[in-house]
């Protein structure tokens, strides 16, 4: 019988440092989709706040902090990253484990916005896309979630099956931005 070895989505692909920017794989812990039942959004928000210390995110926003974050993931849906959801949330929402479904990377450093500007059709200037802002968007030809986590840092998520393509596209854009400087 074959021995199966668990590997992260970006195993062997990262970390990478190019032109003062770094691209690293993040290991956010548990990742759970939270979709409130009809009419339960406000009650769910209060339960999430009580259980995990963060609000249910408004559209295009993230709440919480590194290690325990809720990211807007579409209409009436959020992704809880870090802790497993409190069992009491199941009274108000459908909870679906997504922990193995996503590749999560962190792009940071001077030029990170320029790298993403080559790949996503979103205005990422800091006066428009501030810390805690998030977008579900196309990244080159993949659907992605992009969240600003700091002045020059972004959390980027794609389906696990697209990890190699994501790293390739980001490294190529990082090299182009570094060559410019």
MDAnalysis code that builds the backbone (N, CA, C; Angstrom):
import MDAnalysis as mda
import numpy as np

u = mda.Universe.empty(543, n_residues=181, atom_resindex=np.repeat(np.arange(181), 3), trajectory=True)
u.add_TopologyAttr("name", ["N", "CA", "C"] * 181)
u.add_TopologyAttr("resid", np.arange(1, 182))
u.add_TopologyAttr("resname", ["UNK", "UNK", "UNK", "UNK", "UNK", "UNK", "UNK", "UNK", "UNK", "UNK", "UNK", "UNK", "UNK", "UNK", "UNK", "UNK", "UNK", "UNK", "UNK", "UNK", "UNK", "UNK", "UNK", "UNK", "UNK", "UNK", "UNK", "UNK", "UNK", "UNK", "UNK", "UNK", "UNK", "UNK", "UNK", "UNK", "UNK", "UNK", "UNK", "UNK", "UNK", "UNK", "UNK", "UNK", "UNK", "UNK", "UNK", "UNK", "UNK", "UNK", "UNK", "UNK", "UNK", "UNK", "UNK", "UNK", "UNK", "UNK", "UNK", "UNK", "UNK", "UNK", "UNK", "UNK", "UNK", "UNK", "UNK", "UNK", "UNK", "UNK", "UNK", "UNK", "UNK", "UNK", "UNK", "UNK", "UNK", "UNK", "UNK", "UNK", "UNK", "UNK", "UNK", "UNK", "UNK", "UNK", "UNK", "UNK", "UNK", "UNK", "UNK", "UNK", "UNK", "UNK", "UNK", "UNK", "UNK", "UNK", "UNK", "UNK", "UNK", "UNK", "UNK", "UNK", "UNK", "UNK", "UNK", "UNK", "UNK", "UNK", "UNK", "UNK", "UNK", "UNK", "UNK", "UNK", "UNK", "UNK", "UNK", "UNK", "UNK", "UNK", "UNK", "UNK", "UNK", "UNK", "UNK", "UNK", "UNK", "UNK", "UNK", "UNK", "UNK", "UNK", "UNK", "UNK", "UNK", "UNK", "UNK", "UNK", "UNK", "UNK", "UNK", "UNK", "UNK", "UNK", "UNK", "UNK", "UNK", "UNK", "UNK", "UNK", "UNK", "UNK", "UNK", "UNK", "UNK", "UNK", "UNK", "UNK", "UNK", "UNK", "UNK", "UNK", "UNK", "UNK", "UNK", "UNK", "UNK", "UNK", "UNK", "UNK", "UNK", "UNK", "UNK", "UNK", "UNK", "UNK", "UNK", "UNK", "UNK"])
u.atoms.positions = np.array([
    [0.839, -1.174, 0.000],
    [0.000, 0.000, 0.000],
    [0.889, 1.245, 0.000],
    [0.527, 2.211, -0.782],
    [1.307, 3.450, -0.902],
    [1.151, 4.301, 0.353],
    [2.241, 4.940, 0.746],
    [2.217, 5.900, 1.854],
    [1.879, 7.268, 1.290],
    [0.819, 7.856, 1.745],
    [0.451, 9.194, 1.299],
    [1.058, 10.221, 2.238],
    [1.637, 11.257, 1.662],
    [2.276, 12.306, 2.442],
    [1.548, 13.611, 2.160],
    [1.037, 14.238, 3.189],
    [0.342, 15.517, 3.022],
    [1.337, 16.598, 2.631],
    [0.971, 17.373, 1.625],
    [1.797, 18.488, 1.177],
    [0.936, 19.725, 1.063],
    [1.543, 20.868, 1.334],
    [0.816, 22.118, 1.178],
    [0.687, 22.425, -0.314],
    [-0.263, 23.264, -0.701],
    [-0.473, 23.550, -2.120],
    [0.764, 24.097, -2.839],
    [1.587, 24.874, -2.156],
    [2.758, 25.505, -2.779],
    [4.062, 24.813, -2.394],
    [3.965, 23.562, -1.962],
    [5.156, 22.814, -1.548],
    [6.184, 22.789, -2.672],
    [7.406, 23.223, -2.362],
    [8.477, 23.237, -3.334],
    [8.465, 24.424, -4.278],
    [7.460, 25.265, -4.197],
    [7.346, 26.419, -5.089],
    [7.774, 27.726, -4.421],
    [7.611, 27.802, -3.140],
    [7.870, 29.036, -2.388],
    [8.700, 28.717, -1.158],
    [9.386, 29.695, -0.608],
    [9.274, 31.148, -0.791],
    [10.104, 31.631, -1.978],
    [9.809, 32.883, -2.404],
    [10.570, 33.542, -3.459],
    [10.743, 35.007, -3.088],
    [11.929, 35.532, -3.342],
    [12.204, 36.950, -3.142],
    [12.753, 37.491, -4.450],
    [12.094, 38.513, -4.971],
    [12.487, 39.118, -6.245],
    [12.364, 40.626, -6.095],
    [13.463, 41.325, -6.311],
    [13.442, 42.786, -6.319],
    [12.909, 43.423, -5.050],
    [13.214, 42.877, -3.912],
    [12.739, 43.461, -2.655],
    [11.326, 43.054, -2.275],
    [10.691, 42.253, -3.108],
    [9.354, 41.745, -2.791],
    [9.484, 40.277, -2.423],
    [8.596, 39.829, -1.543],
    [8.611, 38.418, -1.174],
    [7.252, 37.796, -1.430],
    [7.297, 36.541, -1.798],
    [6.097, 35.740, -2.014],
    [6.254, 34.493, -1.164],
    [5.356, 34.327, -0.199],
    [5.431, 33.200, 0.722],
    [4.077, 32.510, 0.802],
    [4.127, 31.236, 1.144],
    [2.882, 30.500, 1.361],
    [2.418, 30.749, 2.786],
    [1.123, 30.964, 2.943],
    [0.538, 31.102, 4.273],
    [-0.185, 29.809, 4.618],
    [-0.181, 29.516, 5.897],
    [-0.896, 28.342, 6.412],
    [-1.918, 28.876, 7.406],
    [-3.119, 29.245, 6.912],
    [-4.085, 29.955, 7.752],
    [-4.824, 29.089, 8.768],
    [-4.571, 27.811, 8.804],
    [-5.314, 26.945, 9.721],
    [-6.615, 26.510, 9.074],
    [-7.624, 26.340, 9.889],
    [-8.932, 25.915, 9.371],
    [-9.518, 27.021, 8.492],
    [-10.244, 26.623, 7.471],
    [-10.943, 27.573, 6.599],
    [-12.355, 27.039, 6.381],
    [-13.316, 27.823, 6.816],
    [-14.709, 27.393, 6.751],
    [-15.560, 28.441, 6.053],
    [-16.342, 28.015, 5.050],
    [-17.324, 28.891, 4.427],
    [-18.507, 29.013, 5.385],
    [-18.960, 30.239, 5.570],
    [-20.110, 30.510, 6.432],
    [-21.163, 31.227, 5.590],
    [-22.293, 30.585, 5.391],
    [-23.385, 31.146, 4.587],
    [-24.634, 31.239, 5.447],
    [-25.019, 32.457, 5.837],
    [-26.180, 32.596, 6.728],
    [-27.477, 32.096, 6.090],
    [-28.308, 31.479, 6.919],
    [-29.632, 31.084, 6.473],
    [-30.455, 32.354, 6.250],
    [-31.542, 32.235, 5.471],
    [-32.405, 33.399, 5.199],
    [-32.830, 34.091, 6.486],
    [-32.614, 35.394, 6.533],
    [-33.039, 36.192, 7.673],
    [-32.140, 36.076, 8.896],
    [-31.023, 35.385, 8.801],
    [-30.167, 35.134, 9.967],
    [-28.864, 35.942, 9.970],
    [-28.664, 36.816, 9.004],
    [-27.381, 37.515, 8.886],
    [-27.042, 38.322, 10.141],
    [-27.978, 39.096, 10.657],
    [-27.694, 39.922, 11.837],
    [-27.426, 39.064, 13.074],
    [-28.226, 38.034, 13.271],
    [-28.042, 37.146, 14.418],
    [-26.708, 36.402, 14.285],
    [-26.385, 35.979, 13.079],
    [-25.113, 35.309, 12.832],
    [-23.953, 36.255, 13.146],
    [-24.079, 37.509, 12.732],
    [-23.032, 38.488, 13.013],
    [-22.770, 38.625, 14.502],
    [-23.822, 38.656, 15.295],
    [-23.671, 38.752, 16.749],
    [-23.046, 37.475, 17.314],
    [-23.455, 36.334, 16.797],
    [-22.898, 35.060, 17.275],
    [-21.418, 34.931, 16.899],
    [-21.054, 35.382, 15.698],
    [-19.661, 35.344, 15.264],
    [-18.812, 36.269, 16.131],
    [-19.349, 37.436, 16.439],
    [-18.646, 38.396, 17.303],
    [-18.432, 37.802, 18.696],
    [-19.468, 37.179, 19.241],
    [-19.360, 36.598, 20.583],
    [-18.391, 35.409, 20.616],
    [-18.438, 34.584, 19.577],
    [-17.623, 33.372, 19.568],
    [-16.175, 33.610, 19.135],
    [-15.977, 34.535, 18.195],
    [-14.651, 34.681, 17.597],
    [-14.097, 36.100, 17.638],
    [-14.865, 37.035, 18.194],
    [-14.364, 38.400, 18.345],
    [-14.269, 39.196, 17.064],
    [-15.051, 38.846, 16.065],
    [-15.040, 39.601, 14.809],
    [-16.437, 39.634, 14.217],
    [-16.704, 40.698, 13.485],
    [-18.004, 40.863, 12.843],
    [-18.052, 40.046, 11.554],
    [-19.266, 39.737, 11.101],
    [-19.437, 39.156, 9.775],
    [-19.044, 40.250, 8.785],
    [-18.152, 39.977, 7.845],
    [-17.641, 41.054, 6.998],
    [-18.684, 41.608, 6.028],
    [-18.645, 42.919, 5.861],
    [-19.462, 43.586, 4.854],
    [-18.894, 43.220, 3.480],
    [-19.654, 43.449, 2.411],
    [-19.124, 43.166, 1.076],
    [-17.775, 43.851, 0.843],
    [-16.848, 43.095, 0.278],
    [-15.506, 43.568, -0.066],
    [-14.675, 43.996, 1.135],
    [-14.916, 43.357, 2.282],
    [-14.154, 43.671, 3.491],
    [-13.747, 42.378, 4.198],
    [-12.743, 42.516, 5.053],
    [-12.307, 41.423, 5.924],
    [-12.308, 41.949, 7.345],
    [-12.605, 41.095, 8.302],
    [-12.582, 41.474, 9.709],
    [-11.626, 40.547, 10.446],
    [-11.322, 40.894, 11.676],
    [-10.400, 40.081, 12.455],
    [-8.974, 40.488, 12.164],
    [-8.051, 39.557, 12.403],
    [-6.627, 39.828, 12.180],
    [-5.942, 38.526, 11.788],
    [-4.660, 38.610, 11.493],
    [-3.918, 37.414, 11.107],
    [-4.102, 36.340, 12.171],
    [-4.364, 35.134, 11.739],
    [-4.581, 34.026, 12.660],
    [-6.035, 33.794, 12.993],
    [-6.869, 34.806, 12.781],
    [-8.311, 34.688, 13.033],
    [-9.010, 35.782, 12.231],
    [-9.394, 35.433, 11.011],
    [-9.922, 36.436, 10.091],
    [-11.172, 35.905, 9.414],
    [-12.113, 36.805, 9.135],
    [-13.282, 36.485, 8.314],
    [-13.196, 37.344, 7.056],
    [-13.224, 36.706, 5.908],
    [-13.069, 37.391, 4.629],
    [-14.366, 37.269, 3.847],
    [-14.866, 38.415, 3.331],
    [-16.050, 38.381, 2.472],
    [-15.728, 37.490, 1.285],
    [-16.661, 36.591, 0.955],
    [-16.385, 35.613, -0.084],
    [-17.471, 35.553, -1.145],
    [-18.354, 36.520, -1.130],
    [-19.447, 36.561, -2.092],
    [-20.717, 36.975, -1.377],
    [-21.777, 37.083, -2.129],
    [-23.045, 37.530, -1.551],
    [-23.447, 36.632, -0.389],
    [-23.601, 37.245, 0.786],
    [-23.996, 36.523, 1.998],
    [-23.120, 35.299, 2.272],
    [-21.815, 35.469, 2.090],
    [-20.893, 34.381, 2.392],
    [-19.573, 34.967, 2.885],
    [-18.999, 34.306, 3.860],
    [-17.678, 34.684, 4.368],
    [-16.851, 33.427, 4.530],
    [-15.536, 33.617, 4.560],
    [-14.620, 32.517, 4.822],
    [-13.957, 32.807, 6.158],
    [-14.187, 31.938, 7.129],
    [-13.551, 32.053, 8.440],
    [-12.222, 31.333, 8.358],
    [-11.140, 32.067, 8.635],
    [-9.785, 31.518, 8.517],
    [-9.120, 31.527, 9.885],
    [-8.530, 30.413, 10.264],
    [-7.832, 30.305, 11.543],
    [-8.517, 29.287, 12.425],
    [-9.486, 29.751, 13.210],
    [-10.162, 28.814, 14.118],
    [-11.268, 28.032, 13.415],
    [-11.564, 26.860, 13.929],
    [-12.761, 26.150, 13.483],
    [-13.957, 26.923, 14.028],
    [-15.061, 26.964, 13.295],
    [-16.205, 27.746, 13.766],
    [-16.821, 27.166, 15.031],
    [-17.247, 28.054, 15.903],
    [-17.973, 27.654, 17.098],
    [-19.225, 26.887, 16.663],
    [-19.528, 25.814, 17.349],
    [-20.673, 24.968, 16.985],
    [-21.988, 25.746, 16.982],
    [-22.098, 26.791, 17.801],
    [-23.319, 27.587, 17.864],
    [-23.637, 28.331, 16.579],
    [-22.653, 28.531, 15.726],
    [-22.899, 29.238, 14.463],
    [-23.783, 28.418, 13.527],
    [-23.793, 27.096, 13.699],
    [-24.575, 26.218, 12.826],
    [-26.080, 26.451, 12.957],
    [-26.522, 27.116, 14.030],
    [-27.946, 27.453, 14.170],
    [-28.358, 28.522, 13.171],
    [-27.384, 29.322, 12.729],
    [-27.689, 30.497, 11.913],
    [-27.120, 30.441, 10.496],
    [-26.271, 29.445, 10.213],
    [-25.600, 29.419, 8.915],
    [-25.193, 28.005, 8.529],
    [-25.047, 27.820, 7.235],
    [-24.450, 26.587, 6.720],
    [-22.937, 26.739, 6.848],
    [-22.284, 25.736, 7.392],
    [-20.835, 25.764, 7.603],
    [-20.215, 24.650, 6.758],
    [-19.238, 25.021, 5.940],
    [-18.605, 24.044, 5.056],
    [-17.093, 24.144, 5.177],
    [-16.456, 23.037, 5.509],
    [-15.004, 23.009, 5.647],
    [-14.347, 23.171, 4.275],
    [-13.503, 24.186, 4.153],
    [-12.787, 24.482, 2.912],
    [-11.273, 24.385, 3.104],
    [-10.841, 23.815, 4.220],
    [-9.435, 23.867, 4.631],
    [-8.449, 23.346, 3.590],
    [-8.808, 22.345, 2.833],
    [-7.886, 21.779, 1.849],
    [-8.143, 22.282, 0.439],
    [-9.046, 23.235, 0.281],
    [-9.472, 23.646, -1.057],
    [-8.697, 24.818, -1.640],
    [-7.929, 25.521, -0.820],
    [-7.339, 26.779, -1.266],
    [-5.831, 26.817, -1.105],
    [-5.177, 27.491, -2.041],
    [-3.772, 27.867, -1.926],
    [-3.776, 29.317, -1.455],
    [-3.019, 29.605, -0.404],
    [-2.997, 30.947, 0.179],
    [-1.555, 31.440, 0.193],
    [-1.316, 32.592, -0.448],
    [0.021, 33.166, -0.476],
    [-0.025, 34.612, 0.006],
    [1.151, 35.084, 0.395],
    [1.304, 36.471, 0.837],
    [2.338, 37.128, -0.065],
    [1.939, 38.230, -0.687],
    [2.831, 39.045, -1.499],
    [3.069, 40.326, -0.740],
    [4.355, 40.647, -0.504],
    [4.621, 41.884, 0.220],
    [5.913, 42.525, -0.238],
    [5.978, 43.826, 0.019],
    [7.154, 44.603, -0.312],
    [6.807, 45.730, -1.261],
    [7.763, 46.650, -1.397],
    [7.556, 47.774, -2.303],
    [7.453, 47.245, -3.723],
    [6.364, 47.569, -4.384],
    [6.092, 47.066, -5.722],
    [4.999, 46.023, -5.762],
    [4.512, 45.584, -4.614],
    [3.462, 44.548, -4.588],
    [2.211, 45.001, -5.348],
    [1.834, 46.268, -5.180],
    [0.656, 46.779, -5.910],
    [0.894, 46.733, -7.414],
    [2.123, 47.079, -7.827],
    [2.449, 47.064, -9.254],
    [2.398, 45.641, -9.821],
    [2.828, 44.676, -9.030],
    [2.752, 43.268, -9.450],
    [1.299, 42.892, -9.691],
    [0.447, 43.176, -8.718],
    [-0.964, 42.801, -8.855],
    [-1.674, 43.611, -9.930],
    [-1.225, 44.848, -10.165],
    [-1.847, 45.667, -11.208],
    [-1.683, 45.030, -12.586],
    [-0.667, 44.199, -12.747],
    [-0.453, 43.490, -14.006],
    [-1.385, 42.290, -14.152],
    [-2.007, 41.874, -13.061],
    [-2.748, 40.614, -13.066],
    [-4.232, 40.728, -12.739],
    [-4.652, 41.777, -12.030],
    [-6.051, 41.881, -11.607],
    [-6.674, 43.196, -12.097],
    [-7.958, 43.173, -12.464],
    [-8.640, 44.388, -12.909],
    [-9.270, 45.157, -11.738],
    [-8.478, 45.398, -10.697],
    [-8.971, 46.063, -9.488],
    [-8.034, 47.221, -9.168],
    [-8.596, 48.354, -8.778],
    [-7.794, 49.505, -8.369],
    [-7.256, 49.232, -6.967],
    [-5.972, 48.947, -6.861],
    [-5.358, 48.573, -5.587],
    [-4.607, 49.716, -4.922],
    [-4.749, 50.941, -5.434],
    [-4.076, 52.064, -4.790],
    [-4.534, 52.145, -3.333],
    [-3.607, 52.466, -2.417],
    [-3.941, 52.432, -0.987],
    [-5.059, 53.375, -0.569],
    [-5.282, 54.447, -1.294],
    [-6.385, 55.344, -0.942],
    [-7.748, 54.774, -1.348],
    [-7.746, 53.756, -2.203],
    [-8.989, 53.125, -2.660],
    [-9.166, 51.748, -2.021],
    [-8.115, 50.940, -2.042],
    [-8.149, 49.552, -1.563],
    [-7.299, 49.514, -0.293],
    [-7.949, 49.819, 0.831],
    [-7.243, 49.976, 2.106],
    [-7.092, 48.639, 2.822],
    [-6.316, 48.665, 3.909],
    [-6.156, 47.465, 4.737],
    [-7.539, 46.956, 5.147],
    [-7.748, 45.664, 5.000],
    [-9.050, 45.068, 5.314],
    [-10.007, 45.038, 4.133],
    [-9.633, 45.644, 3.005],
    [-10.461, 45.546, 1.806],
    [-10.128, 44.241, 1.105],
    [-11.128, 43.649, 0.494],
    [-10.947, 42.379, -0.198],
    [-11.782, 42.368, -1.468],
    [-11.378, 41.579, -2.419],
    [-12.127, 41.459, -3.670],
    [-12.044, 40.032, -4.181],
    [-13.159, 39.550, -4.663],
    [-13.170, 38.305, -5.441],
    [-13.034, 38.780, -6.877],
    [-11.971, 38.380, -7.531],
    [-11.671, 38.923, -8.840],
    [-10.904, 37.921, -9.685],
    [-10.747, 38.253, -10.927],
    [-9.924, 37.454, -11.811],
    [-8.463, 37.851, -11.601],
    [-7.599, 36.875, -11.495],
    [-6.158, 37.098, -11.424],
    [-5.581, 36.405, -12.651],
    [-5.225, 37.208, -13.635],
    [-4.844, 36.755, -14.962],
    [-6.002, 35.941, -15.544],
    [-6.045, 34.650, -15.366],
    [-7.142, 33.849, -15.912],
    [-7.777, 32.933, -14.859],
    [-7.457, 33.200, -13.575],
    [-8.005, 32.392, -12.474],
    [-8.894, 33.268, -11.603],
    [-9.875, 32.677, -10.982],
    [-10.645, 33.415, -9.981],
    [-9.862, 33.389, -8.676],
    [-9.829, 34.537, -7.998],
    [-9.017, 34.666, -6.793],
    [-9.716, 35.551, -5.770],
    [-9.201, 35.483, -4.563],
    [-9.571, 36.410, -3.499],
    [-8.296, 37.180, -3.167],
    [-8.381, 38.512, -3.194],
    [-7.233, 39.372, -2.886],
    [-7.632, 40.270, -1.725],
    [-6.852, 40.236, -0.646],
    [-7.129, 41.037, 0.548],
    [-5.878, 41.821, 0.913],
    [-6.044, 43.134, 1.125],
    [-4.902, 43.921, 1.605],
    [-4.780, 43.688, 3.102],
    [-3.604, 43.216, 3.521],
    [-3.362, 42.912, 4.937],
    [-2.414, 43.909, 5.591],
    [-1.822, 44.785, 4.805],
    [-0.908, 45.794, 5.333],
    [-0.609, 46.818, 4.262],
    [0.209, 47.824, 4.587],
    [0.486, 48.896, 3.626],
    [1.042, 48.386, 2.292],
    [1.869, 47.353, 2.325],
    [2.452, 46.794, 1.106],
    [2.344, 45.273, 1.099],
    [1.249, 44.754, 1.650],
    [1.096, 43.298, 1.690],
    [-0.325, 42.877, 1.342],
    [-0.402, 41.741, 0.665],
    [-1.677, 41.197, 0.199],
    [-1.723, 39.703, 0.450],
    [-2.901, 39.228, 0.833],
    [-3.175, 37.795, 0.906],
    [-3.926, 37.440, -0.363],
    [-3.441, 36.422, -1.070],
    [-4.035, 36.024, -2.335],
    [-4.405, 34.549, -2.224],
    [-5.628, 34.223, -2.644],
    [-6.115, 32.847, -2.561],
    [-6.679, 32.413, -3.907],
    [-6.323, 31.209, -4.323],
    [-6.922, 30.581, -5.504],
    [-7.221, 29.131, -5.140],
    [-7.981, 28.461, -5.997],
    [-8.217, 27.046, -5.774],
    [-6.883, 26.317, -5.712],
    [-6.807, 25.355, -4.849],
    [-5.576, 24.588, -4.633],
    [-5.001, 24.052, -5.949],
    [-5.846, 23.628, -6.844],
    [-5.382, 23.060, -8.109],
    [-4.669, 24.083, -8.990],
    [-4.798, 25.369, -8.665],
    [-4.181, 26.427, -9.458],
    [-2.930, 27.001, -8.786],
    [-2.431, 26.378, -7.727],
    [-1.298, 26.919, -6.963],
    [-0.064, 27.137, -7.832],
    [0.290, 26.158, -8.634],
    [1.499, 26.275, -9.457],
    [1.360, 27.420, -10.456],
    [0.199, 27.550, -11.055],
    [-0.051, 28.627, -12.007],
    [-0.006, 29.980, -11.295],
    [-0.595, 30.061, -10.116],
    [-0.570, 31.308, -9.349],
    [0.861, 31.739, -9.071],
    [1.677, 30.824, -8.567],
    [3.065, 31.152, -8.239],
    [3.812, 31.571, -9.506],
    [3.619, 30.865, -10.595],
    [4.273, 31.224, -11.854],
    [3.888, 32.637, -12.290],
    [2.593, 32.928, -12.297],
    [2.123, 34.238, -12.756],
    [2.624, 35.356, -11.848],
    [2.604, 35.135, -10.539],
    [3.090, 36.161, -9.615],
    [4.599, 36.371, -9.758],
    [5.365, 35.295, -9.872],
    [6.820, 35.430, -10.042],
    [7.153, 36.165, -11.347],
    [6.449, 35.848, -12.417],
    [6.685, 36.512, -13.697],
    [6.411, 38.012, -13.579],
    [5.312, 38.373, -12.927],
    [4.989, 39.793, -12.732],
    [5.991, 40.462, -11.791],
    [6.444, 39.738, -10.757],
    [7.451, 40.289, -9.851],
    [8.750, 40.578, -10.603],
    [9.158, 39.662, -11.482],
    [10.374, 39.860, -12.268],
    [10.237, 41.076, -13.189],
    [9.068, 41.248, -13.800],
    [8.842, 42.396, -14.688],
    [8.897, 43.709, -13.922],
    [8.291, 43.745, -12.742],
    [8.313, 44.961, -11.920],
    [9.742, 45.242, -11.425],
    [10.459, 44.211, -11.000],
    [11.835, 44.379, -10.530],
    [12.743, 44.874, -11.669],
    [12.528, 44.408, -12.879],
    [13.351, 44.809, -14.023],
    [13.138, 46.277, -14.366],
    [11.964, 46.773, -14.067],
    [11.624, 48.176, -14.329],
    [12.392, 49.125, -13.444],
    [12.662, 48.680, -12.198],
    [13.247, 49.545, -11.172],
    [14.690, 49.598, -11.275],
])
